[in-house]
Amino acid sequence: MSYFLIEFKRSNSGKLEDEMKVDVEKWRDHIAINKGELYCPTDNNTYNNLGIFFVGVDTNPANKELYVEGVTLENYGKQSQYRIDYQSVI
């Protein structure tokens, strides 16, 4: 009865930091107000948050500083190679 939230953000405008900051603050406030609980109306259950991961890719990065109180940034501003793959589960 718990969840990890993964939010993906893609941009090519150079405004990824600004757009992600809004999302990070939104979820930080939601968790503070609701004590980490998230109600799912589909199955009528309440789930407890175990962590949130924000993944952002900007094809035109502005290399701006990003600071959000209470948030740890890992690999921020580093160039990375990526691979898109999938695993089929039947």
C-alpha positions in Angstrom: 0.0 0.0 0.0 2.8 2.4 -0.9 4.2 4.0 -4.0 7.2 5.7 -5.6 6.4 8.6 -7.8 8.4 9.1 -11.0 7.7 12.2 -13.0 9.3 12.7 -16.4 9.8 16.2 -17.9 11.0 16.9 -21.4 11.8 20.3 -22.9 13.6 21.8 -25.8 13.1 25.4 -24.7 15.9 25.8 -22.2 13.3 26.2 -19.4 13.4 22.7 -17.9 14.7 24.0 -14.6 11.8 26.4 -14.2 9.2 23.8 -15.3 10.6 21.1 -13.0 10.9 23.5 -10.0 7.1 24.0 -10.2 6.5 20.3 -10.2 8.9 19.6 -7.4 7.4 22.3 -5.2 3.9 21.0 -6.0 4.7 17.5 -4.9 6.7 18.6 -1.9 3.7 20.7 -0.7 1.3 17.8 -1.4 3.3 15.4 0.7 3.6 18.0 3.5 -0.1 18.7 3.6 -1.2 15.0 3.1 1.6 13.4 5.2 2.7 11.5 2.1 -0.6 9.9 1.5 -2.2 9.7 -2.0 -5.8 8.7 -2.5 -6.5 6.7 -5.6 -10.2 6.9 -6.6 -9.9 4.1 -9.1 -9.3 1.4 -6.5 -10.6 3.5 -3.5 -7.3 3.0 -1.6 -4.8 5.4 0.1 -1.1 4.8 -0.6 1.9 6.0 1.3 4.7 7.8 -0.5 8.2 6.1 -0.3 10.0 8.6 -2.5 9.8 10.8 -5.6 12.1 10.8 -8.6 12.1 13.7 -11.1 13.8 13.0 -14.4 14.3 15.8 -16.8 15.8 16.1 -20.3 16.3 19.4 -22.1 17.7 19.3 -25.7 18.5 23.0 -25.4 19.8 23.3 -21.8 20.2 26.8 -20.3 22.6 25.6 -17.6 20.7 27.5 -14.9 21.1 26.9 -11.2 18.3 25.0 -9.7 17.6 25.0 -6.0 14.5 23.8 -4.2 14.5 23.7 -0.5 14.6 20.1 0.9 15.4 18.5 -2.4 18.7 16.7 -3.2 19.8 16.9 -6.8 22.0 14.1 -8.3 23.7 14.3 -11.7 22.2 17.8 -12.1 23.8 19.6 -15.1 25.9 16.6 -16.2 25.9 15.4 -19.8 24.7 11.9 -20.1 24.2 9.3 -22.8 21.0 7.4 -22.7 19.4 4.3 -24.1 15.8 3.6 -24.6 14.8 0.0 -24.2 11.9 -2.1 -22.9 11.2 -5.5 -21.5 8.1 -7.3 -22.5 6.3 -9.0 -19.7 3.7 -11.6 -20.7 
